Amino acid sequence: MNENLTALRLRRCREDSHETLEQIGQLTGVNKSTVMRWERGDTSKINLPTLHLLATHFHVSTQWLMGLSDEMEPPASFASPDAVPLPVMGAVRAGCGGVVFEDPSGTEPVDAATLRSGCDYFWLRVTGDSMTPMINDRDLVLVRRQDKVDSGRYAVVLVDGEEGLVKRVVYTDEWLELQSVNPYYPPRRFEGEQMTQVTIVGLVVESKRKYI
């Protein structure tokens, strides 16, 4: 990996997408000071899964982000034998016996290396602008089905059994907040018994932007 070139390209991608150091930190599970060090050239500790996550998020090739290629665009498709087609869902709702997925719209490939053995994954097409600019309207998010996530992670949730939302989930033993990235949308806080209104559907693993 060309560390200096990776640092320059990472900063370029972040600034072009109008995202903050904190937002990229939230995406990758680190604090903003770590992202700042990455952009200053201390990129040796960024592991390959994180680089792949960043490249996918910024819609560039991993090799380009690593400074190993001048080809910025990612491959047109995952035509390799390691590609796994996963369903694209348009809505997540509560149903009889649990969560149901509605309005399927085909499949989208994902690199098999991204998937954890024994886990269930699906793509969800996001609607609305509450997570802009990190996740925009019509973006795809890859979701790993699980009923718990660490505080501060992005997840698909159900509130009162209604259509699933993509939010940052922050909680303590006494309260839970669903946070948006777009400052126009204030956090939604649930305290005490109200916390049972929120059901975790799955962890957001990565996002993919579609331009057509």
N, C-alpha and C positions, 0 to 999 in steps of 0.2 A: 504493500500500500504506500502511495506517495502522500505522506502525512500533510505536508504543506499545501498540496493541491486539494486534498480532501477537505482541509479546513476552509480554504477559499471557496470551494464549491458548496460546502454545507452552508456557509454564511450567505452565499448568493441565493441558494434555494430558499432559505428562510426569509430573507428580505424580499425576494420576488413574490413570495406567497403572503407577505404582510403579517407574518406570525412573530410572536415574541419569544425570547429565550425561555420564559416560563412555560409557554405552550408546547414547545418542542421538548422541554424537560418532562412535562406531563405525558406526552406521547411515548417517550422512551423510558419513563420511570426513574428519572434522575432529577436533581435540582438544577436551577437555571445557571448556577455558577459552574457546574460541570459542562453544560452546553457552551458557556462562554469560553471555557478552557479548550473545548474541542475546536471552536472557531479561531482560537489563537494558535492552533497547531498541535495541541496535546491530544492527538487522535489515536495513539497507539493502543489505548485501552478500550476502544469501541469494538465490540465483538461483531462477527459477521451477521448474526441475526438482527442486531440493532442497525447495522448499515443497510441491510436488506429492507428493514422496516422503514427507515428514513427514505431510501430510494423509492420504495413503493408509494410512500406518502407524498413525495414531491414529484412523482411520475417521471423519474429519470432512471437510467440503468445503474445497477449496483457497481458495475465495473467503472463507469464514468465517475460516480461519486467517490470511489476509492482512488481515482487518479490513474487508473490502469488503462483507460480508453478515452479517445476523443469523441466517441459516439455517445451523445447525450440521451437520445431517445431509447426507451426500453424496447425489448423485442416486441414485435407486433402481436405475438401470441406465445403461450407456453406450449410449444409443439413438441417438447421433449417427452420421453416416457415417464418423467417424474411429475408431469402435470396431472392434477386431480380435478375433475369437474365437480363443482359444488353448486347446489341450488341457490338461485337468487329469489328471495322472498320480498314481497311488497308490503306486508303487514304482519304484525305479531299481536295476537289477542288472547284473552283468557277463553277457554272452552271447557266443555264437560271433561272432567278428569285431568285438566292441566292446561298448558299453553298450546295454542294451535297456531299454525303458520298459514297465511292466506295470500292469494294473488301471486302465485309463482310466475316467474317470467324467464324461464330457461335456466341455464347454468353459466358459471364463470370459472375459468381454471385458476388454480392456485398451486404454487410450488409445494411438492410433497414434504420438503424439508421444513416447511412452516408448521405442519400439522403434528400434533402430539398424539402418539399412539393411544388408542382406546377412547379418544374424545370425539364428540360430535360437533361438526362445524357447519355453518351456512353463511351465505352472503345476505345482507339486508340492504335494500335500497332506501336511503334516508330521504325524508321529506321535510321541508321547512328549513329555516335559516337560523335556528337557535344555537347551532354549533359552528356557525361561520366565524372566522375564516378557516378553522381547522378542518371541519367537515361541512361541505356545502350541500345544498339541495340537489338531489339526484345522485350524490356520491354513493359508492358501495362500501360497506364495512364488513369485514370478515369477523364473524362472531363464534366464539367457542362456548357451547352450552355448558353452563354451571350456575348453581344457585347462590354462590357467594363470590365476592371479589374483595380485594384489599381496598382499604380506604384510599381515595385519590385516583382510582383507576376509572377508565371509561367503560361503560357497560350499557347493554340493552335492558331496560326495566319496564315493568308494567305497574301502573298506578291505578288501584281500584279495578283491576282487570281490563282496563281500556287498552287502546292500541299502544304497542311498544314504543318507548322513547329511547334515544341515545343521549346519555348524560354522563357527566363526571359524578361519581358517587363518593361522598365524603361522610363519614359517620363516627360517632362515639357510642358508648353504651347507652347514652341518654337521648341521642337525636341522630337524624340522618338528613343529609341535604342532597338534592339533585341540582347540580350546577351546570349552567350553559356557558359556552365560550363567548357568544354574542352578548355584550353588556346590556343590550336592550331587554334581555330576559333576566329578571331577578331570580336568585336561588329559591327553590321550594324546600322548606324545612318541615320535617315530620318529627314530632317528639313523643316519647313514651309509647302509648298504645297506637298512636298514628303510624308508627314505623311499620306496622303489619300491613299497611295499605300498599307498601312497595314490595314488589317481587322482582328479584334478580333473574333475568332470563339467560344472560351470558356475558362474557368478557369480550370487549372489542379488541381484536388482535392487530388489525391493520385497516387502512382505508385505501380506496382506489377511486380516482377521479375519471369520469367518462365525459368526453368532450362532444360526443354525438349520440 
